[in-house]
Amino acid sequence: MIYVIRHGQTDFNKEGRMQGRKGLPLNEEGLRQANVLKEKLKDVEFHYVFSSPQERAVQTAEIISGFKSNIDERLDVFDLGEADGLKKEEVIFKGAIPDPTKYVGVEGMDQFAGRVTGFLKSLEDEKYVGMNILIAGHRCTTGVIGAYLKGVLGKDNVLKYSSDNGDYKVYNSRIVS
């Protein structure tokens, strides 16, 4: 089974800020959320633990699993460019992302989805069959992972399959390509 977990709350979440690669570690509520998930998943033996390189995701993965996380850059949060850290109500959006014509450095959606699905395709290796895999990420990565594993990846489905702070979803370990 694949357990896809979104990190717990940070002060940027609490303040309603865009949180990308300049994000913060878990705050007190985020640590509490991670410990609640640890309790909910206490009977699951994780064979592999993967995480985004962001500290908040690493903290969440390690609290829940009790293991050092395998950090994979492909699971990194969507790069918000110059919009990173701004209050959400101040940001000019183009669809679900900051308008790349207004903010330098905003990652392309195809590039983002491509690197996350590239990670998932690496899990097609036989050594992962029948294993419990924990993947800790962000709203955007949990959404891409969920939509991909359900076989419905498209720009309109990413948020539909994303998780809230400190929440998780479980998927069959069979990768749908």
C-alpha positions as CSV (number, residue, x, y, z in Angstrom):
1,M,0.0,0.0,0.0
2,I,1.1,3.6,-0.6
3,Y,0.4,6.0,2.2
4,V,0.5,9.6,0.9
5,I,0.8,12.1,3.7
6,R,0.7,15.9,3.6
7,H,2.9,17.6,6.2
8,G,1.4,19.2,9.2
9,Q,0.7,22.9,9.7
10,T,3.4,25.6,9.6
11,D,3.2,29.3,10.5
12,F,2.9,30.1,6.7
13,N,-0.2,27.9,6.6
14,K,-1.6,29.6,9.7
15,E,-1.0,33.0,8.2
16,G,-2.5,32.2,4.8
17,R,0.7,32.5,2.9
18,M,1.9,30.8,-0.2
19,Q,4.3,28.1,1.0
20,G,6.8,26.7,-1.5
21,R,10.5,26.2,-1.2
22,K,11.0,29.0,1.3
23,G,8.6,27.3,3.7
24,L,8.9,26.8,7.4
25,P,9.2,23.8,9.6
26,L,6.2,22.4,11.5
27,N,4.7,24.7,14.2
28,E,3.2,23.3,17.4
29,E,0.0,22.4,15.7
30,G,1.9,20.7,12.8
31,L,3.8,18.6,15.3
32,R,0.6,17.6,17.0
33,Q,-0.9,16.7,13.6
34,A,2.1,14.5,12.8
35,N,1.8,12.7,16.2
36,V,-1.9,12.1,15.6
37,L,-1.1,10.5,12.3
38,K,1.6,8.5,14.0
39,E,-1.0,7.1,16.4
40,K,-3.5,6.4,13.6
41,L,-0.9,4.5,11.6
42,K,0.9,2.8,14.5
43,D,-0.1,-0.7,13.3
44,V,1.4,-0.1,9.8
45,E,4.9,-1.4,9.2
46,F,6.5,0.9,6.7
47,H,9.1,-0.7,4.5
48,Y,10.1,2.4,2.6
49,V,9.8,6.1,3.6
50,F,10.2,8.9,1.1
51,S,9.9,12.6,1.5
52,S,10.1,15.9,-0.2
53,P,13.4,17.7,0.8
54,Q,11.4,20.4,2.6
55,E,11.9,20.3,6.4
56,R,8.2,20.2,7.2
57,A,7.7,17.1,5.0
58,V,10.8,15.4,6.4
59,Q,9.7,16.1,10.0
60,T,6.3,14.6,9.3
61,A,7.6,11.5,7.6
62,E,10.1,10.8,10.4
63,I,7.6,11.4,13.2
64,I,5.1,9.0,11.7
65,S,7.4,6.3,10.6
66,G,10.2,6.5,13.2
67,F,12.7,6.1,10.4
68,K,15.0,8.4,8.6
69,S,13.3,9.5,5.4
70,N,14.7,8.9,1.9
71,I,14.6,12.4,0.5
72,D,13.8,12.7,-3.2
73,E,14.0,16.0,-5.0
74,R,11.3,14.9,-7.4
75,L,8.8,15.2,-4.5
76,D,9.8,18.8,-3.8
77,V,7.0,21.3,-3.5
78,F,5.8,23.3,-6.6
79,D,8.2,26.2,-7.1
80,L,6.2,29.3,-6.6
81,G,9.1,31.6,-7.6
82,E,8.6,35.2,-6.4
83,A,5.1,34.4,-5.1
84,D,6.6,32.2,-2.4
85,G,5.8,33.6,1.1
86,L,3.2,36.1,-0.1
87,K,-0.3,36.3,1.4
88,K,-2.6,34.3,-0.8
89,E,-5.0,37.2,-1.2
90,E,-2.2,39.3,-2.6
91,V,-1.2,36.8,-5.3
92,I,-2.4,37.1,-8.9
93,F,-3.3,33.6,-10.0
94,K,-3.6,32.0,-13.4
95,G,-5.8,29.0,-12.6
96,A,-4.5,27.3,-9.5
97,I,-0.9,28.6,-9.7
98,P,0.6,32.1,-9.4
99,D,0.6,33.8,-12.8
100,P,4.0,33.1,-14.3
101,T,3.8,36.3,-16.3
102,K,3.7,38.2,-13.0
103,Y,6.2,36.3,-10.9
104,V,9.6,35.1,-12.0
105,G,10.5,31.5,-11.3
106,V,7.1,29.9,-11.2
107,E,7.4,26.3,-12.2
108,G,5.5,25.0,-15.2
109,M,2.7,22.5,-14.3
110,D,3.8,20.0,-16.9
111,Q,7.4,20.1,-15.5
112,F,6.1,19.7,-11.9
113,A,3.7,16.8,-12.7
114,G,6.5,15.2,-14.8
115,R,9.0,15.1,-12.0
116,V,6.4,13.8,-9.5
117,T,5.2,11.1,-11.8
118,G,8.8,10.2,-12.6
119,F,9.3,9.4,-8.9
120,L,6.1,7.3,-9.0
121,K,7.3,5.4,-12.0
122,S,10.5,4.5,-10.1
123,L,8.3,2.7,-7.6
124,E,7.3,0.2,-10.4
125,D,10.4,-1.8,-9.5
126,E,9.6,-5.3,-8.3
127,K,11.3,-4.6,-4.9
128,Y,8.3,-2.4,-4.0
129,V,5.6,-4.9,-4.7
130,G,3.6,-5.8,-1.6
131,M,5.5,-3.2,0.5
132,N,4.0,-0.4,2.6
133,I,5.4,2.9,1.3
134,L,5.1,6.2,3.1
135,I,5.4,9.3,0.9
136,A,5.4,12.7,2.7
137,G,4.7,15.8,0.6
138,H,2.6,18.9,0.1
139,R,-0.9,19.8,-1.2
140,C,0.4,19.9,-4.7
141,T,2.5,16.6,-4.6
142,T,-0.3,14.7,-2.8
143,G,-2.7,15.8,-5.5
144,V,-0.5,14.7,-8.4
145,I,0.3,11.4,-6.7
146,G,-3.4,10.7,-6.0
147,A,-4.6,11.6,-9.5
148,Y,-1.8,9.6,-11.1
149,L,-2.4,6.5,-8.9
150,K,-6.1,6.7,-9.8
151,G,-5.3,7.1,-13.5
152,V,-6.9,10.5,-13.9
153,L,-4.0,12.9,-13.9
154,G,-5.0,16.2,-15.4
155,K,-4.8,19.8,-14.3
156,D,-8.4,19.8,-13.0
157,N,-7.8,16.7,-10.8
158,V,-4.7,17.7,-8.8
159,L,-6.5,19.6,-6.1
160,K,-9.3,17.1,-6.0
161,Y,-6.8,14.4,-4.8
162,S,-4.7,16.6,-2.6
163,S,-4.7,16.3,1.2
164,D,-5.1,18.9,3.9
165,N,-2.4,19.6,6.4
166,G,-1.8,16.6,8.6
167,D,-4.0,14.3,6.5
168,Y,-3.3,11.2,4.4
169,K,-4.8,8.9,1.8
170,V,-4.0,5.3,1.1
171,Y,-3.7,3.8,-2.4
172,N,-3.2,0.3,-3.7
173,S,0.5,-0.2,-4.4
174,R,-0.1,-1.1,-8.0
175,I,1.1,1.9,-10.0
176,V,-1.2,2.9,-12.9
177,S,0.7,4.4,-15.8
